[in-house]
């Protein structure tokens, strides 16, 4: 008889092993890889998996002047004056690349802060090596 509760998910470095039911050397290798990998690398991989699961366009695959639907985590928020009016620049990363969402005429948007996940839709543009998306439709994610 199994006395474990079914409604609790395994946590920590052993979650992959328990979830997949793997045992032995393969499981040990996964555990050791998760324990020795830098936190930033693990966070980047988790963010990549999150964006892939939502079916979003990877930022590295974006072509300028095309409609895109992308998502990721807000890395930075800053106010930059453009033509005498404020513009809010929000840098979004999906673990593979980064894009800047520019909200013209806005100095702040409630809910958008570093670490917040969001979806953005609009037309991508390029200025030098930087990708931009001006006044995108956005959805804040939990």
N, C-alpha and C positions, 0 to 999 in steps of 0.2 A: 504494500500500500504506500502510495506517494503522499507524504504529509506536507509538501511544499504548497504554498498558495499560488494559484494560477494567475491572479491578477497583478502580481508584482513582476516587473521586468528586471533582469539581472543588470547590475551596474558595475562600473569600474573596468579594469583592464581585462577581466574575464568575460565580459558581456558577449563578445563575438564567439567565443568558444562555446558558451552555454547555449546561445541562440541557434547556432548551426549544428550543435551536437557533435562537433569534432573533438577527438581526443588524441593523445599521443604527441608525437613530434611536431606535427603541423600546428596543433593548438599551442604548444609551448613556444614555437617560433613567433606566432602572432602575439602572444602575451609579451614576450621579450621585446618585440618590435615596438609595441605600444608603450611599454615601460621606459624604453631608452630613447624614443623619438622626442624631439623638442615639442613643447606645448604649441608653439606657433604652427608647426607642421601638422599636428593633429587637428588644430582648429581650421586650418586651410582645407584639409581633406574633408572634414565634416561639412564645411561651407560648400565645397564642390558637390558633395553628395546631395545636400539639401537643394541646391539649384538644379541639379540634374533630375532629381525626383519630381520637381515642379514642371519639367519640360521647357525650361527657359533657354534662350540663346546664350551660349557662352560668350563672354565679352571678347575673347580672343578671336572669335569667328565673325565679329560684326564688320559689315562692309559700310563705308560711309554713304550717305544719301539713300539709305534703305530703311523701311520701317522695322523696328525691333521691339521685342518683348524680353526684358532682362530683369534680373533680380540679384540680390545679394545683401551685403551688410554695409551700412554706412560707416566709412572710415573717418571722414572729416566733414565739417560744416564750416563754411566761412562766408563772410559778406564782402563782396567786391563791387566797387562802383563801376558801372558801365554806362557811358554817355550821360553822366550826371545823375543817374538813378541807381538805387541799390539793386544788386543781384545776389541771390543766395546760390552759392556753389556747393553742391553735395557730392562728395566722391564716394562712389559705390564700387565694391569689389565682390567678385564671386569666387575668389580663391585661385583664379587663373589669370585675371587681368583687372584693370580698373577703368571706370568711365566717370566723367563728371556730368551730373545733371545740373543744369543752370535754370533757376527760376527767376526770370526777369521781373523787376519791380517788387520783389519780396525781400524783406530783411529777416524774416523768420517764418517757420512753418511749425505749428504745434505737432509734436510727436516725432519729428525728425531730429535725431541726435545720434552721435557716434555709438555704434554697437547695435543699432536698430536694424532689423531686416525689412526690406521693402521690395516691391515690384515696380517697374517703370516701363512705360510704353511711349514710343514716339519715333521721330526720325533722327537717326544718328548722323553726326557730322565729325569732321576731323580738322584740327588746327595744328599743323606740325605733326608731332608724335602723339598728341593727346586726343582722345575721343570725347565728344560732347553730345549731349542730348538736351535741347532747349525746351523749356516748359513741358515736361513730360506729364502724362497721366500717371498717377502713382497710387499704390495701395500699400498701406502699412501692414506688415505681417507680424504675428505674435512671436 
